[in-house]
Structure formats: C-alpha cells, structure tokens
Amino acid sequence: GESVGLHLPTLSVQEGDNSIINCAYSNSASDYFIWYKQESGKGPQFIIDIRSNMDKRQGQRVTVLLNKTVKHLSLQIAATQPGDSAVYFCAENMASNTGKLIFGQGTTLQVKP
Amino acid sequence: DSGVTQTPKHLITATGQRVTLRCSPRSGDLSVYWYQQSLDQGLQFLIQYYNGEERAKGNILERFSAQQFPDLHSELNLSSLELGDSALYFCASSVRWAEGEKLFFGSGTQLSVL
C-alpha cells in the first residue's frame, strides 16, 4: 500500500553539528519528494523538494539526497541550530495526476545547546 | 506565515455534533487539500479540490464532506462526531492540481470531541 516510513522517531544532536534525517519510501512510481518541518502548534512548513530525475539538491543549510535504487531519501541540515528543533516529515507524490502528498510518520529533531 | 488561513484555531464539541472548518488558500492558489493529523495516524490526506471541483479523495469518512466555493475558500464539514475524530485538521493550498506541486499549509484547527 501507500507508505512512507522514517527510520528513527527521535534524533538528538549537539548545536553546531550536522543532522541527517532519513526516510524510506515504498512507491517506486513516486516522482516528487518534499521535506517539511513542523514546529509545535504550527502547520508543516516547506523546507526543500526534489524530483526523481535528480539525486541531490541543496538549499540554505539543507541538502536532500535521493537514492531511487533503494528508495531512500535523506535530509541533511548543516550547523544545526536550536531553531531547527522540530518534527521533520518526508512526503512523496506519485505521478497520479493529483497534487496530494503521502507523508511519513515524522522524526523529532532535538538540538542540545 | 504561509498565507493559508484556517478558522477556528480551536474547536471543542460533543459526540454526535457537527462542525465546519474553514480554509482560505493563498492568493492565486486554485487547489485546496485537507489533511488530518493524529498521534497514531500521522498526517493523513482527506480530500483535494481544484477550482471548485473534487480532484482526489483519500481516507475520508462518509461522515465528513468538503466543498470549495467560487471564491476558492473551502469548508470541511464533520458530522456525527466521535471521540476518535479528535485531531488537528490542516488545510493546504497549491497553485495547480497536479504532481510536483509544493503544498503550503495553514496553522490548523485543533478539534476536541468530548
């Protein structure tokens, strides 16, 4: 069935270190992936996206890597800051003629000062 | 601020009741999506509308319905409420309707059914 899963429910890192959040997806037909950040009491906020014809995309302090062979997605955050503490979701969109996204369960990132 | 507005922020009601959640998409966005977020189910897609027409349906219960009006705002109606309907309900919008669209989310409506 449709599912996007995360390897670890909680990730704790030291401020200034790099963070890596992983995500496995099951639909090989998925062609578009997004990472969202959700802070307490707020809606998911877009971080970065990547299409299936790419394997890496960089933003400001964030990088998304896509490995289609093993159906794996990762989000790398450089120089993690306390403001990065949140729940991170990966989401996928199949070439299903709609914009609907299927979300993973989420990983909580805790940044220690 | 994503530009997507949801009202009310909080809603407390009793079992068996009916409520309406409202969403105004970002200016220029024609597509509206509704998601339910609960602790045990995560973010679940409910339904998508594009320019007033239903575009895609997810795991939406028959007790739930939605519509998108000519001014593009959308309402999610939840009826015969049960305790298990307590959740955060998010609305999101995008410019178009197809794959590869970034979705922008509102701050959600926290529904508590007592």
Chai-1 contact restraints between the chains, C-beta under 6 A:
chainA,res_idxA,chainB,res_idxB,connection_type,confidence,min_distance_angstrom,max_distance_angstrom,comment,restraint_id
A,Y32,B,E99,contact,1.0,0.0,6.0,A-B,restraint_1
A,Y32,B,G100,contact,1.0,0.0,6.0,A-B,restraint_2
A,K42,B,S107,contact,1.0,0.0,6.0,A-B,restraint_3
A,G43,B,F90,contact,1.0,0.0,6.0,A-B,restraint_4
A,G43,B,F105,contact,1.0,0.0,6.0,A-B,restraint_5
A,G43,B,G106,contact,1.0,0.0,6.0,A-B,restraint_6
A,G43,B,S107,contact,1.0,0.0,6.0,A-B,restraint_7
A,G43,B,G108,contact,1.0,0.0,6.0,A-B,restraint_8
A,P44,B,F105,contact,1.0,0.0,6.0,A-B,restraint_9
A,F46,B,K102,contact,1.0,0.0,6.0,A-B,restraint_10
A,N93,B,E99,contact,1.0,0.0,6.0,A-B,restraint_11
A,A95,B,E99,contact,1.0,0.0,6.0,A-B,restraint_12
A,T98,B,Q48,contact,1.0,0.0,6.0,A-B,restraint_13
A,T98,B,R55,contact,1.0,0.0,6.0,A-B,restraint_14
A,T98,B,A56,contact,1.0,0.0,6.0,A-B,restraint_15
A,G99,B,S31,contact,1.0,0.0,6.0,A-B,restraint_16
A,G99,B,S94,contact,1.0,0.0,6.0,A-B,restraint_17
A,G99,B,W97,contact,1.0,0.0,6.0,A-B,restraint_18
A,G99,B,A98,contact,1.0,0.0,6.0,A-B,restraint_19
A,G99,B,E101,contact,1.0,0.0,6.0,A-B,restraint_20
A,K100,B,F45,contact,1.0,0.0,6.0,A-B,restraint_21
A,K100,B,Q48,contact,1.0,0.0,6.0,A-B,restraint_22
A,K100,B,A56,contact,1.0,0.0,6.0,A-B,restraint_23
A,L101,B,L103,contact,1.0,0.0,6.0,A-B,restraint_24
A,F103,B,G42,contact,1.0,0.0,6.0,A-B,restraint_25
A,F103,B,L43,contact,1.0,0.0,6.0,A-B,restraint_26
A,Q105,B,G42,contact,1.0,0.0,6.0,A-B,restraint_27
